[in-house]
Amino acid sequence: MRSPPSVSFESVHRRAVPIYVPDQYQYARNAKLPRSTSRGLRHMKLTQRVKKILAGYESDNPGTKANLARILMQGRLGGTGKVVILPVDQGFEHGPARSFAPNPPAYDPHYHWQLAIDAGLSAFAAPLGMIEAGAATFAGSVPTILKVNSANSLNGENDAPTQAITASVGDALRLGCSAIGYTIYPGSQQAYGMIEDLRELSEEAKSVGLAVVVWSYPRGAYVSKEGETAFDIVSYAAHMAALAGAHIIKVKLPTDQLSLPAAKKVYEEQKISAATLADRVQHVVQSCFEGRRIVVFSGGGKKGLDGLYDEARAIRDGGGNGSIIGRNTFQRPRDEAIAMLDTLINIYKGKE
């Protein structure tokens, strides 16, 4: 009687095994997507740098870490530990004309999805309606961050600014998002309520494997206009976001001003340097658990290219993880925006 052929584990392991691809990703087989996008859908091997970043999130479940990895491994900066994210939440706060009239194609949500994909960006962040408007067409093509609260300029509240909750964790799951995004206003008379809402949303998001991105913007009765970007207050706001459980923290770039008298004394006694923007970025990163949290910096209002590039170099040199840049991207004509983002990416790669 012939004995069956011996089969080793290694030989079985080497065999090609068909892999199931969910329906929403099937289009990637034939669609002419950017190389970084189609490659990212098929295979994602974590780099040592990304593994080190993920190791800082010790309490998180595999789902949350996988979603953070998707953002960190996406696009042209994938695997480097640096990110460039496109946020398009300005329509709520500033209105459509102020946001999109400088570049009319940007009224179309598909424009922003495609821009994030074609530029090889790390993620696309937007409110509910804009994510819904492209969710089927662009499913799986770029990680998305659902902005779950928003303000508007019709309110005009200065002492107690807050934001309405405009989307849910359930919406983020339904739309295939990698994370939720939420804004807090340290310094507002409504700050405690915003932080309490963040705690509830964060708990729910983390329980179902989503990451949490916090926009931490000092604003309100207890902060002067200059204090909103003061070195000590921006660092404090970033630290609050880390303490509140954020995975990714978004803050404005700090000036060299020190606003709080008690903090100013310590900064001066301890010789915490504010001499350069890179020094200030380094301290903001230090304030987020000594770099154990991903810290990105906003681009602010539209400005000249040289200023943007200098800021990116300072973020890179100070150890920041990158830029989350909206109006400076989508208010430019598409070709100019793509060229600008190409330069920013090369700066973060250390090539510029």
N, C-alpha and C positions, 0 to 999 in steps of 0.2 A: 504493500500500500504506500503510495507516494505521500510523503509528509508535506504539509503546506509550507510554502516559502516563508522563510523568516523575514519579519519586517521590523526594522529598528525604529525607535522613536525619531531618530534624526532623519531617516528617509521620509517618514510621514510628515515631519515638521517642514521638510523642504518642498513638499508638493504644493502646487498652486491650489489654493482653496478659494472658491468663489466667495466674494464678500457682498453682503446685502447693502445696497445703497438706497436710503429713503427716497420716496417719490420726489420730494422737493429738491433733491440734489441731482436727479437724473438729467436735467437739462445741461448740466455742466459737462457731460460727456461730449456733446456736440456743439455747445454754444461757444462762440468766439469770445471767451472771457480773457482778461489779462492773465498772463502766465502765473503771476503770484496767486491769483484767485483760484484758478482751476487746480493748481498744484496743492493749495491749502485744503481744498475739498477732498482730495484723494489721500493725502498723507500729511501727518504733522508729527515730526520727531522733535521733541523738546531739546533745546540747547541747554548747556550747563548754566548759562546766565539766567534763562527762564526758570529752570529748576530751582536755582538759588532764590529767585524772587518769590516763587510759589511756596518755598519752605518757610517764609516769614508768616504765612497765614496758617498757623498751627491748628486752629479750631475748625477750619472749614471742611465741608464734605467734598467728595470727589467731583460732584456736579459743579459746585462753585469754582473749584480749582480748574476744572476743564474749561469753563467759560472764561476765566481769567487767561488761561493758556491760549484760547482762541484769539483773544485780542492781542496778546503778546507775540503770537506767532503769525499774525496776519500781515499781508502786504510786504512792501519793500523793506521795512524795518523788522520784519518777523525774526525773532530769535535774538535780537540785539539787546533787549531790555528797554529799548526806546520806543516811543509811540507818537504818532501824529493822528489826532482824532478830529473829525469834522462835526461840529455841533451846529444844528440849524433850529434853535429854539427862540431866536430873536423876534420872530413874527408876533408871538404873544406879547412880549414886553415892549417892543418898539412899533409894531404895526407893519402892514405889508409894504407900503410905499417906502418907508424909511429903511426897511430891510432889503427889498428886492428891486426897487426901481433903478438903482445904479446899474443893474445887470438883469434886464427883464426875463431872460430864460429861467432865472432862479425862482420865479413864481411857481414853476412846475416842480412838485416834489421829486419826480423821476430825475430831474437835473442833478439833484444833490446826491441821490443814490449812485448815479452813474459817475459823478465826479469823484466820489470816495473810492469807487472801484477802479476807475481808470488811473487815478493818481497813486494807487497802491497804498492807501491809508490803512490804519489799524482798526478803525471802527467809525460808525456813523451814529450820532446821537440826535434825537429829535422827539417832539411831543407825539401824542397818540395819532392824530390825524395824518401827520406826514409819514409816520411809519406804516400806517394802514394803507396809505395811497400807493406804496410800492412793495408791500409785503409779498405779494404773489409773484410779481415780475422778477424781483431780486432775491427771492428766498435763498438763504444759504450763501450768498455771494460776498457778504461782508458782515462782520459782527455788528449788532445794533445795540444801542443803549436807549431804553425808553425813558424819556424825561417825564416823571410822574407828578411834578408840580410846576406851576408857572404863575407869573405875575403879569399885570398889564399896566401900561402908563396912564390909562384912564382913571385909575384909582387915585393916584397922586398922594398916597400916604407916605409921609417922611419920617415920623417919629416911631411908628409901629408897623413898618412894612412886613408883609408876609406873602405867602403864595397859596393859591388854591390847589388842592390835589385834583389832578385832571386825568389820571390813569391809575391802573392797579397792577399788582403783581400778576393777577390772572391775565390781564391784557398782555403783559410782557411774555408770559408763557405761550399764550395763544399765537403771538406774532413771531415766536422763535428768537426772542432777544437774548443776548448774553448777560445783560445787566439792566438794572434800573438806575436812573439818575435823579437826585433830589437836591434842592437848594436849601441851605440854612443861612440866616442873617444874624450872626453874632453882633450884638449891639442894638438890636431891635427890641422894642417892648414886647414883641411877639416871639422872641427867640426861643424861650423855653417851650412854648407850644409846638414850634417847628421841630425842635429836637425830640420832643416826645413822639410826634408823628413819625419822625425818621426812625426812632427805635422800633416802632410797631411794623413799619414797612420793611425795615432791614431784617427783622426776625422772620417775617414771612418769606422774603426773597431768599434769604440764606437757607431756609428750610426746604426750598424746592430747587436749590442748586444755582441760583442766580447771584451774580456779583452786584455790589453796591458802589455807585459812584456818587460822591458828594461834592457839590459846588458850595464852597464855604466863603461867603462874601460878607465881610463886616459892613453893616449898614444900619442906620436908625438913630434914635434919640441919644444913645450913649456913645456914639462915635462921630467925630467931626468928619467933614468931607475929606480933609487931608489924612485923617486917621484911617480911612477906608483902605488905604494902600501903605500905611506906615509899616516899617520893618517889624516892630514888635507885635503889632496887631495882626498882620497877615500871618506871622508865625504862630500866634495864639489861635487864630481861626483854623489854621491847618491842623494844629494839635487837637483842637476840639473835634474836628471831623474824624481824626484817627481814634480818639477816645470814644466817639459815638459808633465806631465799628465799620467805618468806610474801608473798602478795599482800594479804591482809587480816589485820590483827593485832588480837587481842582481849586486853585486859588489864583489871584492876580499877582503879577510880579510886584515885589515890594520896592518902595522908595527907600532912601537912607534916613528918613525921618523916624524919630522915636516919639511916640504919642503919650504913653502912660507914664506918669512921674515915677511910680514905684518900679516899673519895668526898666525905665531909662537908667535909674541908679544901678541896677544889676548889670545891664548891658555894658555900661561904662566901667564898672568895677571889674567885671570879668573879661573885659576887652574883647567882646564879641564883635567881630569886624563887620562893618557895613560899607567898607571902602569901595567895593565894586559890586556890580549886580551879581556876578558869580559868587561872591562871598555871601550875599544875602540869600541867594538861592540855596547855597549849601546849608545855611542855618535853618531855612524852612524845611528842607529835607531832613535835617537832624531832628527837628521838632516833630517829625512824623515817625517816631520810634527808631531813630538813628538809621533811616533808610529802609525800614522793614515794610513800608507802605509805598505804593506807587503814587508819585506826586507829579501832576502835570500843571502847566501854567497857561492861562488864557491869553489870547492875542489882543483882546480889547477892541477899540474902534479902529476903523481903517487907517493905516499909516503907510509911510514909505517903505520900500523894500529893504533899504539898508538898515533901517531901524528894526524891522522884523528879523533880519538875519543876525544882527548883533545880539538881539534878545535870545535867539535860539542858541548862539554860541555860549552865552552866559548860562543858560539852562543846562546845556551839555557839560560845560566846565564845572558848574556847581553841583553836578550829580543828580539833577532833575531827570525825570523819565521822559519828558517831551512836552509837546504843545497840543492844546485843544483850541483850534483856531477856526472861527466861523466867518465873521464879516470880512476879515482880511482875505478870505478865500472866495466866498461866493459873490462878493460885490465887485470882483474883477471879472473881465471877460474870461471865458473858459480857457483859452490858450494861455493867457497870462497867469491864471490860477494854477494850471498844471505846471508851468515853468517855475513858478514860485514854490510850489510844494516839492518839486524835484530838488530845488536848491536846499530847502529846509531838510529834506530827508538826507541829502548828502552831508549837510552840516552834522546831523545826528550820527551819521556813519563815520564822522571824522575826516571826510574828504574835502571839506570847504573851510 
